[in-house]
Amino acid sequence: MAAAKDPWLLTPGPLTTSAATKEAMLHDWGSRDAQFIETNARVLRRLLDIAGAAETHVCVPLQGSGTFTVEAALGTLIPPRDGKKDGKALVLINGAYGKRIARILDYAGRSHISLETPEDTPPDLNDLEAALKSDTAITHVVAVYCETTSGILNPIEDIARITAENQRRLIIDAMSAFGALPFDASAIAFDGMMASSNKCLEGVPGMGLAILRRAALEQCQGNAHALSLDLYDQWTAMEKNGQWRFTPPTHVINAFDKALDQFDAEGGAEGRHARYAGNCKILVDGMRGLGFETLLADEVQAPIIVTFKMPADEKFDFQVFYDALGCRGYVIYPGKLTVAPSFRIGCIGQLGASEMQGALKAITDVMKEMGVESGKS
Ligand SMILES: *Cc1c(COP(=O)(O)O)cnc(C)c1O
């Protein structure tokens, strides 16, 4: 686990990473270095395998945080409405990341509409079907797998089935899901899926990855609205010489390769899901024992991040709570809900049962210090 002096990050990212992953960065590599090019190719291959997509899709990486890859994938896959290819997206929104997708499409000048449900409610599948039937201009559906705003699990297989039955293309923001929640290209038809080196794959932050259906990407030349965000150009350039177009995040990729060794050793996405589900259960049971209430019903809670409602007790001061937990070595996260005051505690990263129990003990102590008897909202 991490060096003792680092705090435990119970957040949606950046996350706690293992010592082996961090140690993989203690070198320098040139971008044309044969060993680096080989490591890069291996990482991309491994990511395709994790998605069960090696036969049908390609993996295109991009420098930056996850949002850069979301923005790049949307701009590359969805053509502008210019009388030639005429793209139009339907965005399923139930949180801040869905809203960000709509904002990205606004910036890029892509035609789009949205279907929005409250932050504790998955998208309505009947509404999705009805929208696809009534608006024949829609070419793409864009969905968020785990909406990290609340931690809600959206029904991605059903969304994929309805999208495919209606002959539309699916783009999935699986940033906080890929590597822990089930994802298999043979069960989910999609043109694009975006994730990052950090989050459930437990690499260090700094690059995103898009898994793109090869036959779809081949049609995407000239779609992108920005050179640095053009995944068609990034793909074709990397196919030619194995190199990134612009300065590659060499340390991130070497750390990612090491993180994927640990991912394999843990039993892949199933093993990782089991550890995160264990973390989530310890957290939710323990917090409920202290009176706290979760935003979500257990059936729609993904074992990624949990939203708790703010306690009603006037003696509870979130900033004091946050700072006191930080002093004890546990970093939590403020809420991002529009509906109710809340805070979030993550279950992902290089954390296990003892860290979750340690966090609960710290929370118990801090509540006592504040004179708060119950976390009830
Ligand atoms: C983390 C995350 C992103 C990307 O966020 P960055 O801060 O840009 O890395 C996108 N979508 C979802 C659902 C996420 O959880």
The ligand as a Tripos MOL2 file, in Angstrom:
@<TRIPOS>MOLECULE
LIG
   15    15     1     0     0
SMALL
NO_CHARGES

@<TRIPOS>ATOM
      1 C1        -13.6970   11.5330  -13.3690 C.3       1 LIG1
      2 C2        -14.7390   11.5510  -14.3960 C.ar      1 LIG1
      3 C3        -14.5590   12.2300  -15.6190 C.ar      1 LIG1
      4 C4        -13.3010   12.9960  -15.9660 C.3       1 LIG1
      5 O1        -12.9670   13.9240  -15.0170 O.3       1 LIG1
      6 P1        -11.5080   14.5770  -15.0320 P.3       1 LIG1
      7 O2        -11.5390   15.4200  -13.7980 O.co2     1 LIG1
      8 O3        -11.3890   15.3700  -16.2630 O.co2     1 LIG1
      9 O4        -10.5100   13.4560  -14.9820 O.co2     1 LIG1
     10 C5        -15.5550   12.1370  -16.5630 C.ar      1 LIG1
     11 N1        -16.6760   11.4500  -16.3210 N.ar      1 LIG1
     12 C6        -16.8950   10.7930  -15.1710 C.ar      1 LIG1
     13 C7        -18.1520   10.0220  -14.9980 C.3       1 LIG1
     14 C8        -15.9360   10.8220  -14.1720 C.ar      1 LIG1
     15 O5        -16.1420   10.1680  -13.0120 O.3       1 LIG1
@<TRIPOS>BOND
     1     1     2 1
     2     2     3 ar
     3     2    14 ar
     4     3     4 1
     5     3    10 ar
     6     4     5 1
     7     5     6 1
     8     6     7 2
     9     6     8 1
    10     6     9 1
    11    10    11 ar
    12    11    12 ar
    13    12    13 1
    14    12    14 ar
    15    14    15 1
@<TRIPOS>SUBSTRUCTURE
     1 LIG1         1 GROUP 0 **** ****
